[in-house]
């Protein structure tokens, strides 16, 4: 393919309340534009000494991160994912990456996942590899492990594949199932101007659960999948309950409980944290309702906690990662 190649990967909502580490969906802007996400540009690299001089991937530039992300390939999620792809599919190739962050860091919207996904999509296209999507997901997983300290694909999979997905398993290889989305379903999203470190948030979660709480979570996750297949919004509403991660993580998000109550009062089907937060999502019947719910959540957080918020209403399902030309 033409050198260089640019790829965009969207932000995503993970967990969807009851689906910790197994459920997620991609986001887009209400007007059908790309919305939040990351762009990675891959070009052929000419390294002094070849790839043995420090690996097959270099990072030429990062923008949009305020200088916070590392340029060292071994410490950057996009470069780690790209290296895994090259070593697995094109040994000897060398690639330069440029990363454009178009979403906030530590927001609960899959920032590291979007970088890893955009990197493997760009490198795959640049080298004309045509690697199957499930295999690309496996390579991108190397970057997510670096970022969060664990192997989970509930942000990676929707960012790569789009839509609303269930990650059944990652062993021995990713097994991801695309789930149907009821007509008109929309996501109201609010991102407080605060940060939550994913690795630290995961460390605070319980490693063992009482059986009754685990059964409750399994029941809600199964009911959510059933509701999607049946387009049963009332069942969907009952299923959007998280008894595992939200009770722990909500403590670190100012105004969360008040905002959740405001979302339900405004007509949301359900509301919870996106990933580890601080972003909140609410599923809604229609974009107009989504706009009302997003306003209710943001206004509540801004009034109760004094924290400014960004708002987004995303129609579902949204497309996944793709090669782009020029500005997206």
Secondary structure, 3 states (H helix, E strand, C coil): CCCCEEEEEECEEECCCCCCCCEEEECCCCCCCCCCEEEEEEEECCCCCCHHHCCCEEEEEEECCCCCCCCCHHHCHHHHHHHHHHHHHCCCCCEEEEEEEECCCCCCCCHHHHHHHHHHHHHHHHCCCCCCHHHHHHHHHHHHHHHHCCCCCCCHHHHHHCCEEEEEECCCCCEEEEECCCCCEEEEEEEECCCCCHHHHHHCCCCCCCHHHHHHHHHHHHHHHHHHHHCCHHHHHHHCCCCCCHHHHHHHCCCHHHHHHHHHHCCCCEEEECCCCCCEEEEEECHHHHHHHHHHHHHHHHHHHCCCEEEEEEECCCCCCEEECCCC
